[in-house]
Amino acid sequence: MMMRNTLCVVAVAVSLLFAHGCTGSDQTIVLDLPANSVSAARGLVGRLFPKRADAFVFESIPTDDGRDVFEVESRDGRIVVRGNSGVSMAAGLNWYLSQRCRCNMSFYGENLNLPDALPEVKSKVRRTSWAQRRYFLNYCSFGYSLPWYDWKQWERLIDWMALHGVNMPLAVTGQEAVWEAVGRRLDMSDAEIKAFLAGPPYLPFQWMGCLDGWGGPLPKSWIARHEKLQKRILARQRELGMTPVLQGFTGHVPGAIRKKYPKAKLHKIRWNEWETYLLDPLDPHFAGIAKMFLEEQTKRYGTDHLYAADPFIEMIPPRGDAKYLADLSRAIYAGMAESDPEAIWVLQGWTFMYKRTFWTQPRFRALLDAVDDRRMLLLDLFCEHTPMWNKTEAFCGKPWLRCNIQSFGGVVHLSGNLEVNNAGLWATRRDPKRGQLVGLGFVNEALDVNPVVYDLMFEAAWRDKPVDLDAWIIDYARRRYGRKNSDAEAAWCLLRETVYQSAYPRGAVLDRFPTMKPRRDVTHDNARLAEAWRRLLLAADECGGIDAYRFDLVNVARQTLSNHAAVLQRKVVKAHGAGDAKAMRAVADEFLQLLLDMDKLLATRREFLLGRWIADARRWGETDAERARLEWNARRVLTSWGSGGHTLDYARKEWSGMIRGFYHERWRRRLDAEIAAISEKRPLDVKAFDKKLRQWELDWSSRRDALPTEPQGDAVALTRQLWKKYGPSVHGKNSVRNADHKKD
């Protein structure tokens, strides 16, 4: 049997309950819970409100027929929160904070200002969750948001997870230590291990089998420090009653194993510009390496019996016959179960959508049917846009979670389809063909700048019917800012009707590779979004001191101006087509100044600082060379990504420092070149120019500019200035009012 620490007892019981469909073990879970769960809940409220923590009492209660449950009531002037786990208690606390205190915790602006007198809960409130599993995080999050996190940042994020009811987080920090140990058991040299492990933001793509080594080598101290960090992450998650998902062995191995096993049958798998090696499932060494992997991982991190394993996340298997796919599936699961008979394989459904032409239903069924239904859990990743459950016979009867991606690459963009995540969820729950829907998940590729989408989604886990979105969005505005304000509420109604009707970001012209082709990325009326900006400004006198308000004000202004950049770019293209250098210069200067103004606006918020991202990366290095390599990683993953000589522009960031130093400069070079060519009556050699510009992009990754790491300027004052400057253009001259003045 696998090693277990005492903090795993609860997670083990929960996993057994899920695997066997048995509710008889509920009381066992409850008996193991109280000491840890109550202590964990007390610790959480102490971190949030160190001076008010004694006003809250936490107590343990049994599950509700196997379902998570919380209760909230007042007693003797204090707020009593009960739950069957630390997570349930935290969810109950969050219900009280949002519904009674008008508070809102978020990693993008927050409002945690408790009233002096805590509101009374006159009648006990009790909520149960229909969602047995509430999943959070995507592998990509560990590359686009989390690669540089330290314990203080992780602690805050875990508290947020608990408050939002997350009980099944992906936890793949510190995998490097596991693979270092496995590599040594495979007789790999230190140099070979170093060459195998990727740079920090690329590691999660390595765990999905996409690449090896790119961005490395890791700093000497990285592996030990992140092993320690992962142990703290897991201890806190388990203390709260979460069941973390650790890594499973997929067959992806270092090519260097051929030194130890020269006859091993390896398949080359290609993803973009990288090739990796997949050990054939029928090779006799497959089981042995899987055993090594699980032994080394469990020795360090224990187990909660949930293992993520995605052998072909965006790749095609080496063979497509049903027997091979079934053999591979059996081998992957056997590699878990041999060491852990209670193992459950957590599989992302992304690959079946991404390579739909390959994954016909017979192939899909061959892969899934090879593993017992009780031992596999599917994540339907993109349900807000392209669900797969209704195209795969509900994943052939396997338990599955309805998930929302929301963010691709952490692109900074206001978007999210609230209606799909509201009514659409319940339509799925009512569908007789839904199969074994056992929960929901948020599989964001990065922490996203649309906290409203998270809040609605995770609230849904504790509701039995859709909300009235019109009423809900007004209530959200009140708790987001801690008060009633008609202008703020009107702004949020406009946001719901514009940006929150779109399932995912369409992109922005300013952060795309410069082109003289017109772009039309905006799917909503930008004048209506500008009206939301204006109404938010009118709320400044009452809400201006609230952190969440100031973030939202900057974020809405940013999106409005970003949309307006597309209008100016089309004017540039029109002048270019007419061969009018003077007109093109005038509108090009206007476009470039808009980018600089946006950069200054974003500098007022810590969340939008390139300097903060780079500083967080550099702190993990102990020498100048290590810090320089980490900064290279931090810059490269946001721009060119790989080495293919072109900019991927996938993890686009409208950040201060990023706009001025990268996007503005890139556009300036192209526009200056085009205007010079028109003025000199010669054609621009676009192919040669683009080649030179792409080299500049690659060189940018090696720069070491000193960038601010703390906010500069006042968000409200600057946003008012920008409204005066751009309001007539984005909103309409006839309807612009004095949003910078007090209301009568």
C-alpha positions in Angstrom: 0.0 0.0 0.0 1.0 3.6 -0.6 2.4 5.9 2.1 -0.1 8.1 3.7 0.2 10.9 6.2 -2.5 11.7 8.7 -3.7 14.6 6.7 -4.7 12.1 3.9 -7.3 10.3 6.0 -10.2 12.4 5.0 -9.2 12.5 1.3 -8.8 8.7 1.3 -12.3 8.2 2.7 -13.8 10.7 0.2 -12.0 8.9 -2.7 -13.3 5.5 -1.5 -16.8 6.9 -1.2 -16.6 8.2 -4.8 -15.0 5.1 -6.2 -17.5 2.6 -4.7 -20.6 4.7 -4.7 -21.1 3.9 -1.0 -22.7 6.3 1.4 -22.3 4.0 4.4 -18.8 5.5 5.1 -20.2 9.0 5.8 -20.0 8.7 9.6 -16.4 7.5 9.3 -15.6 10.7 7.4 -17.3 12.8 10.0 -15.4 11.1 12.8 -12.1 11.9 11.2 -13.0 15.5 10.3 -13.8 17.7 13.3 -10.3 18.5 14.7 -8.6 19.3 11.4 -11.6 20.9 9.6 -12.6 23.2 12.5 -9.0 24.2 13.0 -8.5 24.8 9.3 -11.6 27.0 9.1 -10.5 29.0 12.1 -7.1 29.5 10.5 -8.7 30.7 7.3 -10.9 33.3 9.0 -8.0 34.4 11.1 -6.0 35.1 8.0 -8.9 37.1 6.4 -9.9 39.0 9.5 -7.3 38.7 12.2 -9.0 41.3 14.5 -12.5 39.9 14.1 -11.8 36.1 14.0 -13.4 35.5 17.4 -16.7 36.7 16.1 -17.0 33.4 14.1 -17.6 29.9 15.5 -17.0 26.8 13.4 -18.6 23.4 14.1 -18.6 20.1 12.3 -21.8 18.3 11.0 -22.3 15.1 9.0 -22.8 15.1 5.2 -26.3 15.4 3.9 -26.9 11.9 2.4 -23.4 11.9 1.1 -23.5 15.5 -0.1 -21.4 18.4 1.2 -23.4 20.8 3.4 -23.0 24.0 5.4 -25.2 25.9 7.9 -25.0 29.5 9.0 -26.8 31.1 12.0 -26.3 33.6 14.8 -25.8 32.6 18.4 -25.0 34.8 21.4 -23.9 37.6 19.2 -21.5 35.5 17.1 -21.8 33.9 13.7 -21.9 30.1 13.8 -20.8 28.3 10.6 -21.1 24.5 10.3 -20.0 22.1 7.7 -18.9 18.5 7.0 -15.4 19.7 6.0 -13.2 22.7 6.1 -14.1 23.5 2.6 -17.8 23.3 3.4 -17.3 25.6 6.4 -15.4 28.0 4.2 -18.2 28.0 1.6 -20.6 28.7 4.4 -18.4 31.6 5.6 -18.3 32.9 2.0 -22.1 32.8 1.8 -22.3 34.9 5.0 -19.7 37.4 3.8 -21.3 37.9 0.4 -25.0 37.7 1.3 -25.0 39.4 4.6 -21.9 41.5 4.8 -21.6 42.5 1.2 -18.0 41.4 0.9 -16.1 39.9 -2.0 -12.8 38.0 -2.0 -11.0 37.9 -5.4 -7.5 37.7 -6.7 -8.4 40.7 -8.9 -9.6 43.4 -6.6 -11.4 42.6 -3.4 -13.7 44.1 -0.8 -13.3 42.5 2.7 -14.6 45.4 4.8 -16.7 43.9 7.5 -19.5 46.0 9.0 -18.7 47.2 12.6 -21.7 45.1 13.8 -22.0 41.8 12.1 -25.4 41.3 10.5 -27.6 38.7 12.3 -28.7 35.5 10.5 -32.2 35.3 12.0 -33.2 31.9 10.6 -30.6 29.2 10.1 -29.5 28.9 6.5 -28.6 25.4 5.2 -27.2 24.6 1.8 -26.2 21.3 0.2 -24.1 20.9 -2.9 -25.3 18.7 -5.8 -21.7 18.8 -7.1 -19.7 16.0 -5.4 -16.6 17.2 -7.2 -15.7 20.9 -7.6 -12.5 21.1 -9.7 -10.1 24.0 -10.1 -7.0 24.8 -12.3 -5.6 23.7 -15.6 -2.1 22.6 -16.3 -1.6 25.8 -18.3 -2.4 27.8 -15.1 0.9 26.6 -13.7 2.7 28.2 -16.7 0.7 31.4 -17.4 -0.1 32.5 -13.8 1.4 30.3 -11.1 5.0 29.4 -12.1 6.6 32.1 -9.9 4.2 31.8 -6.9 5.7 31.6 -3.4 3.9 30.3 -0.3 2.3 33.6 0.6 0.7 33.8 -2.8 -0.3 30.1 -2.7 -1.8 30.5 0.7 -4.0 33.3 -0.5 -5.1 31.3 -3.5 -5.9 28.2 -1.5 -8.0 30.4 0.9 -9.9 31.7 -2.2 -10.4 28.1 -3.4 -11.9 27.1 0.0 -14.2 30.0 0.2 -15.5 29.2 -3.3 -16.0 25.5 -2.4 -13.3 24.0 -4.4 -12.6 20.5 -3.2 -10.6 19.0 -6.1 -7.6 21.2 -7.1 -5.0 20.2 -9.6 -1.7 20.1 -7.7 1.4 19.6 -9.9 3.9 22.0 -8.3 7.1 20.2 -7.4 6.9 17.5 -10.1 10.5 18.2 -11.0 11.7 16.5 -7.8 9.8 13.4 -8.7 11.3 13.3 -12.2 14.8 14.0 -10.8 14.5 11.0 -8.6 13.1 8.8 -11.4 15.9 10.0 -13.7 18.5 8.8 -11.2 16.9 5.4 -10.9 17.0 5.3 -14.7 20.8 5.9 -14.5 20.5 9.3 -16.1 23.4 11.7 -15.4 22.8 15.0 -13.7 23.5 16.7 -17.0 20.8 14.5 -18.7 18.3 15.3 -16.0 19.0 19.0 -16.3 18.6 18.9 -20.0 15.3 17.0 -19.7 13.5 19.4 -17.3 12.0 22.5 -18.9 12.0 26.1 -17.7 9.4 27.0 -15.0 6.5 28.3 -17.2 7.0 25.4 -19.6 7.0 22.6 -17.0 3.2 22.0 -17.1 3.4 21.4 -20.8 6.1 18.9 -20.1 3.9 17.1 -17.7 1.3 16.8 -20.5 3.9 15.3 -22.8 4.2 18.3 -25.1 7.9 19.2 -24.7 11.1 18.4 -22.9 13.9 20.8 -21.8 12.7 24.0 -23.4 13.5 27.0 -21.2 15.9 25.1 -19.0 18.1 24.6 -17.1 16.3 25.2 -13.8 18.2 27.0 -11.0 20.2 24.7 -8.8 17.9 25.4 -5.8 14.6 25.3 -7.7 13.8 21.6 -7.3 14.4 21.4 -3.5 12.5 24.7 -2.9 9.5 23.6 -4.9 9.4 20.2 -3.4 9.1 22.0 0.0 6.5 24.4 -1.5 4.4 21.5 -2.8 4.3 19.9 0.6 3.0 23.1 2.2 0.4 23.4 -0.6 -0.8 19.9 -0.1 -0.8 20.0 3.6 -3.1 23.1 3.6 -5.4 21.7 0.9 -5.8 18.4 2.8 -6.3 20.2 6.1 -9.2 22.0 4.5 -10.7 18.7 3.3 -9.7 19.1 -0.4 -8.7 16.1 -2.5 -5.7 17.3 -4.6 -5.1 15.8 -8.0 -1.5 14.7 -8.4 0.3 13.6 -11.5 0.0 10.2 -13.1 2.5 8.4 -15.4 1.4 8.6 -19.1 4.3 6.8 -20.8 6.1 10.1 -21.6 9.8 9.5 -20.7 13.2 11.1 -21.3 14.9 9.9 -24.5 17.9 9.2 -22.3 16.3 6.1 -20.9 17.6 4.3 -24.0 21.0 4.2 -22.2 19.5 1.9 -19.6 16.9 0.2 -21.8 18.4 0.2 -25.3 15.7 -2.1 -26.6 12.8 -0.1 -25.2 10.1 0.6 -27.8 9.7 4.3 -28.0 7.3 6.4 -30.1 8.2 10.0 -31.2 5.3 12.4 -30.5 5.3 15.8 -32.0 3.7 19.0 -30.6 4.4 22.2 -32.5 8.2 22.4 -32.8 9.0 19.8 -30.1 9.3 16.0 -30.2 8.9 13.9 -27.1 9.1 10.1 -26.4 6.2 7.9 -25.5 7.0 4.4 -24.2 4.9 1.8 -25.8 2.3 0.5 -23.4 3.2 -3.1 -24.3 6.9 -2.6 -23.6 7.9 -4.6 -20.5 9.5 -1.5 -19.0 6.3 0.6 -19.0 5.0 -0.9 -15.7 8.4 -0.7 -14.1 8.9 3.0 -14.8 5.3 3.7 -13.8 6.0 2.0 -10.5 9.2 4.1 -10.0 7.2 7.3 -10.7 4.4 6.6 -8.2 6.9 5.4 -5.5 8.9 8.6 -5.8 5.9 10.9 -5.9 4.1 9.2 -3.0 7.3 9.2 -0.9 7.3 13.0 -1.2 3.7 14.0 -1.5 1.5 11.2 -0.2 -1.6 10.4 -2.2 -5.3 11.3 -2.4 -5.8 8.6 -5.1 -6.6 11.1 -7.9 -4.1 11.2 -10.8 -4.1 13.4 -13.8 -2.7 11.7 -16.9 -3.1 13.1 -20.4 -1.0 11.2 -22.9 -2.2 13.1 -26.0 -3.5 16.5 -24.9 -3.0 18.1 -28.4 -1.2 15.3 -30.2 -2.2 12.3 -32.3 -1.4 8.8 -30.8 1.2 6.8 -32.8 -1.5 4.3 -33.8 -5.2 4.5 -34.2 -6.4 0.9 -34.0 -8.7 0.1 -31.2 -6.5 -2.5 -29.7 -3.5 -0.2 -29.3 -5.7 2.6 -27.7 -7.2 0.1 -25.3 -3.8 -1.3 -24.4 -2.4 2.2 -23.8 -5.4 3.0 -21.5 -5.0 -0.2 -19.6 -1.3 0.3 -19.2 -1.7 3.9 -17.9 -4.3 2.9 -15.4 -2.4 -0.2 -14.3 0.6 2.0 -13.7 -1.4 3.8 -11.1 -3.4 0.8 -9.7 -0.3 -1.4 -9.3 1.0 0.9 -6.6 -2.4 2.3 -5.5 -5.4 0.0 -5.9 -7.7 2.9 -5.0 -6.4 5.1 -7.9 -8.8 7.2 -10.0 -7.6 8.4 -13.4 -8.5 12.1 -14.1 -8.5 12.7 -17.8 -9.1 16.0 -19.6 -11.5 15.8 -22.5 -9.7 18.5 -24.4 -7.9 16.1 -26.7 -11.1 14.6 -28.0 -12.4 18.0 -29.1 -9.0 19.3 -30.3 -8.3 16.3 -32.5 -11.9 15.5 -33.3 -11.2 14.1 -36.7 -9.0 11.4 -35.2 -11.1 10.7 -32.1 -14.0 8.9 -33.7 -16.5 7.3 -31.3 -15.1 3.8 -31.8 -11.5 5.0 -30.9 -12.8 7.1 -28.1 -14.8 4.1 -26.7 -11.8 1.8 -27.0 -9.7 4.1 -24.8 -12.4 4.6 -22.2 -13.9 1.2 -22.0 -10.5 -0.3 -21.1 -10.8 1.2 -17.6 -13.6 0.5 -15.1 -16.1 3.3 -14.9 -15.5 3.7 -11.2 -11.8 4.3 -11.8 -11.9 7.2 -14.3 -13.2 10.7 -14.1 -13.5 12.9 -17.3 -13.2 16.7 -17.4 -15.3 18.2 -20.1 -13.2 21.3 -20.5 -14.9 23.7 -22.8 -18.6 23.4 -22.0 -19.2 27.2 -22.4 -18.4 26.8 -26.1 -17.9 23.2 -27.3 -19.1 20.6 -24.8 -18.1 17.0 -25.6 -20.4 15.0 -23.3 -23.3 15.3 -25.8 -21.0 14.1 -28.6 -19.5 11.1 -26.9 -22.5 9.3 -25.3 -21.8 11.1 -22.0 -18.2 9.9 -22.1 -19.3 6.3 -22.6 -20.8 6.2 -19.1 -17.8 7.5 -17.2 -18.3 10.0 -14.3 -17.6 13.5 -15.6 -17.5 17.2 -14.7 -19.0 20.1 -16.6 -16.1 22.6 -16.9 -15.5 26.1 -18.0 -12.1 27.2 -19.5 -12.9 31.0 -19.6 -9.2 32.1 -20.1 -6.9 31.0 -22.8 -3.3 31.8 -22.0 -4.3 34.5 -19.5 -5.2 36.9 -22.2 -6.3 40.2 -20.6 -9.9 40.6 -21.9 -13.3 41.3 -20.5 -15.4 38.3 -21.4 -17.5 35.3 -20.2 -20.8 33.8 -21.0 -22.8 34.1 -17.8 -26.0 32.8 -19.4 -24.4 29.5 -20.5 -22.9 29.1 -17.1 -26.2 29.7 -15.5 -29.2 28.3 -17.5 -26.9 26.1 -19.6 -25.7 24.2 -16.5 -29.2 23.4 -15.4 -30.2 22.3 -18.9 -27.3 19.8 -18.8 -28.3 18.6 -15.3 -31.9 18.0 -16.5 -30.9 16.3 -19.7 -31.7 12.5 -19.5 -28.6 11.8 -21.6 -26.2 13.5 -19.2 -24.9 10.2 -17.8 -22.8 10.4 -14.7 -22.5 14.2 -14.2 -20.9 14.4 -10.7 -19.8 18.0 -10.5 -18.3 21.1 -12.2 -15.0 22.6 -12.7 -13.1 25.8 -13.6 -10.2 24.8 -15.8 -8.9 28.3 -16.6 -5.5 28.4 -18.4 -4.6 31.3 -16.2 -6.1 33.3 -13.3 -8.6 35.4 -15.3 -9.5 39.1 -14.9 -13.2 38.4 -14.8 -13.9 37.4 -11.2 -17.7 37.6 -11.8 -17.6 34.5 -13.9 -15.8 32.5 -11.2 -18.3 33.7 -8.5 -21.4 32.7 -10.5 -20.0 29.3 -11.5 -18.9 28.2 -8.1 -22.1 29.5 -6.5 -24.0 27.2 -8.9 -22.6 24.2 -7.1 -24.7 25.1 -4.0 -27.9 25.9 -5.9 -30.7 23.7 -7.3 -31.9 26.0 -10.0 -30.6 28.9 -12.2 -30.4 32.4 -10.7 -32.3 35.4 -12.1 -29.3 37.0 -13.8 -30.8 40.5 -13.8 -31.2 40.4 -10.1 -28.0 38.5 -9.4 -25.8 41.0 -11.3 -27.2 43.9 -9.2 -26.6 41.9 -6.0 -23.1 41.1 -7.3 -22.4 44.8 -7.7 -23.5 45.5 -4.2 -21.3 42.9 -2.6 -18.4 43.6 -4.9 -18.3 47.2 -3.7 -19.9 46.8 -0.3 -22.9 49.1 -0.8 -25.8 50.0 -3.0 -25.0 52.5 -5.8 -27.3 53.0 -8.7 -24.6 53.9 -11.1 -22.4 50.9 -10.2 -25.4 48.7 -10.6 -26.3 50.2 -14.0 -22.7 49.7 -15.1 -22.8 46.0 -14.2 -26.1 45.6 -16.0 -24.4 47.0 -19.1 -21.4 44.7 -18.6 -23.7 41.7 -18.5 -25.4 42.8 -21.7 -22.1 43.3 -23.6 -18.8 41.7 -22.6 -20.4 38.9 -20.5 -22.3 37.6 -23.5 -19.2 36.3 -25.1 -17.9 32.8 -24.4 -14.2 33.5 -24.8 -11.8 36.4 -25.8 -11.6 37.4 -29.4 -8.3 39.1 -29.0 -7.2 42.7 -29.5 -5.5 44.5 -32.3 -2.9 46.2 -30.2 -1.3 42.9 -29.0 -1.4 41.2 -32.3 1.5 41.1 -34.8 1.3 44.4 -36.8 -0.6 44.2 -40.1 -2.1 46.5 -42.7 -5.2 44.3 -42.8 -8.2 45.6 -40.9 -9.1 43.7 -37.7 -12.6 43.5 -36.2 -12.3 41.7 -32.9 -15.1 43.4 -30.9 -18.3 41.4 -30.7 -20.3 43.9 -28.7 -21.2 47.6 -29.0 -18.2 49.5 -27.6 -20.3 52.6 -27.0 -22.4 50.6 -24.5 -19.2 49.4 -22.8 -18.1 53.0 -22.7 -21.4 53.8 -21.0 -20.5 51.2 -18.3 -17.2 53.0 -17.8 -19.0 56.3 -17.5 -21.4 54.9 -14.9 -18.6 53.5 -12.9 -16.9 56.9 -12.9 -20.1 58.4 -11.5 -19.9 55.9 -8.6 -16.4 57.1 -7.7 -17.4 59.4 -4.8 -19.1 56.5 -3.0 -17.0 53.6 -4.1 -13.6 55.1 -4.9 -12.0 53.8 -1.7 -12.9 50.1 -2.5 -10.1 48.1 -4.0 -12.5 45.9 -6.1 -14.1 49.1 -7.5 -10.8 50.6 -8.5 -9.7 47.4 -10.2 -13.0 47.1 -12.1 -12.8 50.8 -13.2 -9.4 50.3 -14.6 -10.3 47.0 -16.2 -13.4 48.4 -17.9 -11.6 51.5 -19.1 -8.8 49.3 -20.4 -11.2 47.2 -22.4 -13.0 50.1 -23.9 -9.7 51.7 -25.0 -8.4 48.4 -26.3 -11.6 48.1 -28.4 -11.1 51.6 -29.7 -7.6 50.7 -30.8 -9.2 48.5 -33.5 -11.2 51.5 -34.8 -8.0 53.5 -35.1 -6.1 50.6 -36.8 -8.8 50.5 -39.4 -8.3 54.2 -40.1 -4.6 53.5 -40.4 -5.3 50.8 -42.9 -7.6 53.1 -44.9 -5.0 55.8 -45.1 -2.4 53.2 -46.1 -4.5 51.9 -48.9 -5.1 55.5 -50.2 -1.3 56.1 -50.1 -1.8 59.1 -47.9 1.3 59.4 -45.8 0.2 62.6 -44.0 -3.2 61.1 -43.0 -1.6 57.9 -42.0 1.0 59.7 -39.8 -1.7 61.6 -38.0 -3.9 58.5 -37.2 -0.8 56.4 -36.5 0.3 58.9 -33.9 -3.2 58.8 -32.4 -3.1 55.0 -32.2 0.4 54.9 -30.7 -0.5 57.5 -28.1 -3.6 55.5 -27.1 -1.3 52.6 -26.4 0.9 54.7 -24.2 -2.1 56.1 -22.3 -3.3 52.6 -21.7 0.1 51.6 -20.3 0.0 54.5 -17.9 -3.6 53.6 -16.8 -2.6 50.0 -16.1 0.4 51.1 -14.1 -2.0 52.1 -11.4 -2.8 48.4 -10.6 -0.4 45.8 -9.3 -2.3 43.1 -11.2 -1.3 44.7 -14.5 2.4 45.2 -14.0 4.9 43.4 -16.2 7.6 44.4 -13.6 5.8 42.4 -10.9 5.7 39.2 -13.1 9.4 39.6 -13.9 10.4 40.3 -10.3 8.5 37.3 -9.1 10.4 35.2 -11.6 13.8 36.6 -10.7 13.4 36.0 -7.0 13.8 32.2 -7.5 17.3 32.6 -8.8 20.4 32.8 -6.6 22.9 34.0 -9.1 22.9 36.7 -11.8 22.9 34.0 -14.5 19.9 32.1 -12.9 17.9 35.3 -12.5 18.6 36.2 -16.1 17.5 32.8 -17.3 14.3 33.1 -15.3 13.6 36.5 -16.7 14.1 35.1 -20.2 11.5 32.5 -19.4 9.1 35.1 -18.0 9.4 37.2 -21.1 9.5 34.5 -23.7 6.3 32.7 -22.6 4.3 35.9 -23.0 5.6 36.5 -26.6 7.4 34.2 -29.0 6.8 31.2 -26.6 9.1 28.8 -28.6 12.1 29.2 -30.9 10.2 28.8 -34.2 11.1 32.3 -35.4 7.6 33.7 -35.1 5.6 35.2 -32.3 2.9 33.0 -31.0 1.1 35.9 -29.2 -0.9 33.3 -27.2 -0.5 34.5 -23.6 -1.1 38.1 -24.6 -1.0 40.6 -21.7 -2.4 44.1 -21.7 0.0 45.0 -18.9 1.9 48.2 -18.1 5.4 47.7 -19.4 4.2 45.1 -21.8 2.3 47.6 -23.9 4.9 50.3 -23.8 7.9 48.1 -24.1 6.7 45.4 -26.6 3.3 46.1 -28.3 3.8 49.8 -28.8 7.3 49.4 -30.1 6.3 46.6 -32.4 3.6 48.7 -33.9 5.7 51.9 -34.1 8.4 50.1 -36.1 5.8 48.8 -38.6 3.9 52.0 -38.9 7.1 54.1 -39.3 8.3 51.7 -42.0 5.0 51.9 -43.9 4.8 55.7 -43.8 8.4 56.0 -44.9 7.7 53.7 -47.9 4.7 55.7 -48.9 6.6 59.0 -48.6 9.5 57.7 -50.6 7.1 56.2 -53.2 8.5 52.7 -52.9 6.9 49.4 -51.9 7.8 48.0 -48.4 9.5 44.6 -48.5 7.1 43.2 -45.9 8.6 39.8 -45.8 12.1 41.2 -45.1 10.7 43.7 -42.6 8.7 41.0 -40.7 11.8 38.8 -40.5 13.7 41.7 -38.9 10.8 42.5 -36.6 10.5 38.9 -35.5 14.2 38.9 -34.6 13.6 42.0 -32.5 10.8 40.0 -30.7 13.2 37.2 -29.9 15.8 39.6 -28.7 13.3 41.3 -26.4 13.2 38.1 -24.3 16.9 38.7 -23.3 16.4 42.3 -22.2 16.8 43.4 -18.6 14.9 46.6 -18.5 14.2 48.0 -15.0 10.5 48.0 -14.6 8.2 49.2 -11.8 7.1 46.6 -9.4 4.6 48.7 -7.5 1.6 50.7 -8.8 2.1 54.3 -9.8 -0.6 57.0 -10.0 -4.2 57.2 -8.9 -6.6 55.0 -10.8 -9.7 57.1 -10.4 -8.0 60.4 -11.2 -6.3 59.0 -14.3 -9.4 57.2 -15.5 -11.2 60.5 -15.3 -8.5 62.2 -17.4 -8.7 59.5 -20.0 -12.5 59.8 -20.1 -12.2 63.5 -20.9 -9.8 62.6 -23.7 -11.4 59.6 -25.2 -15.0 59.8 -24.0 -16.3 61.6 -27.1 -14.7 59.1 -29.4 -15.8 55.9 -27.6 -19.1 57.0 -26.3 -20.5 59.6 -28.7 -20.2 63.4 -28.4 -23.9 64.1 -27.9 -24.3 61.8 -24.9 -21.1 62.5 -23.0 -21.8 63.9 -19.5 -19.4 65.1 -16.9 -18.5 61.8 -15.3 -15.7 63.5 -13.5 -17.9 65.7 -11.4 -20.0 64.9 -8.4 -23.6 64.0 -9.0 -26.3 66.4 -7.9 
